Amino acid sequence: MDHKAEELALIETVTLSHYNQNAEAYWQGTKDHDVTQNYAAFLAPFPIDKKLDILDLGCGPGRDVQYFKSLGHRPVGLDGSEVFCTMARQYSGCEILHQTFLDLELSGYHFDGIFANASL
């Protein structure tokens, strides 16, 4: 592993550890954030009546996955935090992939759009 890859792996490990240790506090602090403008901007290019396959990249505890599901879409969440993945599955009932951004494996999936609210 080269120096840059090692540095990225360390950053990822520290970040995911923080999220895993603080998942409930993160959920309490973000579950009621008004991100309707982000939803509207994301959905604007798509036909209103089309049910979308959406990847929520960095889904956290599942707020946005649940929102897209409530509209009748077929969202799939993805997060590197094991704790967030468990929370998102319980909250939304959606498929949630436990993968890190540095090691994505999405072959076999097809998405109409990727929603990445505050994760990139």
C-alpha positions in Angstrom: 0.0 0.0 0.0 1.4 3.4 -1.0 1.6 6.4 1.4 -1.5 8.0 0.0 -3.6 4.8 0.2 -2.4 4.3 3.8 -3.4 7.9 4.7 -6.8 7.5 3.2 -7.3 4.2 5.0 -6.4 5.8 8.3 -8.8 8.7 7.7 -11.5 6.2 6.9 -10.8 4.1 10.0 -10.9 7.1 12.3 -14.0 8.6 10.7 -16.0 5.3 10.9 -14.8 4.7 14.4 -16.2 8.1 15.4 -19.5 7.4 13.7 -19.8 4.0 15.3 -19.1 5.4 18.8 -21.4 8.3 18.4 -24.2 6.9 16.2 -27.1 7.6 18.6 -26.0 11.2 19.2 -25.6 11.7 15.5 -29.1 10.4 14.8 -30.6 12.7 17.5 -28.7 15.7 16.1 -29.6 15.1 12.5 -32.9 13.3 12.2 -35.0 16.5 12.1 -32.7 18.5 9.8 -34.7 20.1 7.0 -33.1 19.0 3.8 -36.1 19.3 1.6 -34.2 21.7 -0.7 -31.6 18.9 -1.3 -34.3 16.3 -2.0 -36.0 18.7 -4.4 -32.8 19.5 -6.2 -31.9 15.8 -6.5 -35.4 14.7 -7.8 -35.9 17.7 -10.1 -34.4 16.2 -13.3 -36.5 13.0 -13.0 -40.0 12.5 -14.3 -42.5 13.1 -11.4 -44.3 9.8 -11.9 -41.2 7.5 -12.3 -40.3 5.3 -9.4 -36.6 5.6 -9.0 -33.8 3.2 -8.0 -31.7 5.5 -5.7 -28.4 4.8 -4.0 -28.1 6.9 -0.8 -24.3 7.0 -0.6 -23.4 7.5 3.1 -26.9 6.9 4.3 -26.1 7.2 8.0 -29.0 6.1 10.2 -31.4 6.1 7.3 -33.3 9.5 7.4 -33.0 10.0 3.6 -33.5 6.4 2.6 -36.8 6.5 4.6 -37.8 9.7 2.9 -37.3 8.3 -0.6 -39.1 5.1 0.3 -42.0 7.2 1.6 -42.3 8.7 -1.9 -42.6 5.2 -3.4 -39.0 5.0 -4.7 -36.7 2.0 -4.3 -33.8 3.4 -2.3 -30.7 1.4 -1.3 -28.5 2.8 1.4 -24.8 2.4 1.7 -22.6 3.3 4.7 -19.2 2.3 6.1 -20.5 2.4 9.7 -21.8 -0.9 10.9 -23.9 0.8 13.6 -25.4 3.2 11.0 -26.3 0.3 8.7 -28.1 -1.5 11.5 -30.0 1.7 12.4 -30.9 2.4 8.8 -32.2 -1.1 8.2 -34.3 -0.9 11.4 -35.6 2.6 10.6 -36.4 2.2 6.9 -36.8 -1.5 6.2 -34.7 -0.9 3.1 -31.7 -2.7 1.8 -28.6 -1.2 3.3 -25.1 -2.1 2.1 -22.2 -2.1 4.6 -19.4 -0.9 2.4 -16.7 1.8 2.7 -16.2 4.5 0.1 -12.7 3.2 -0.5 -13.8 -0.4 -1.2 -17.1 -0.1 -3.1 -18.6 -3.2 -4.8 -21.7 -2.3 -6.7 -21.7 -4.7 -9.6 -25.1 -6.1 -10.1 -26.8 -2.9 -9.0 -28.4 -0.2 -11.2 -29.4 3.2 -10.0 -31.2 6.1 -11.6 -29.4 8.5 -9.3 -27.0 8.7 -6.4 -27.9 10.9 -3.4 -24.9 11.9 -1.3 -26.1 14.4 1.2 -23.2 15.6 3.3 -21.1 12.5 2.6 -18.8 13.6 -0.1 
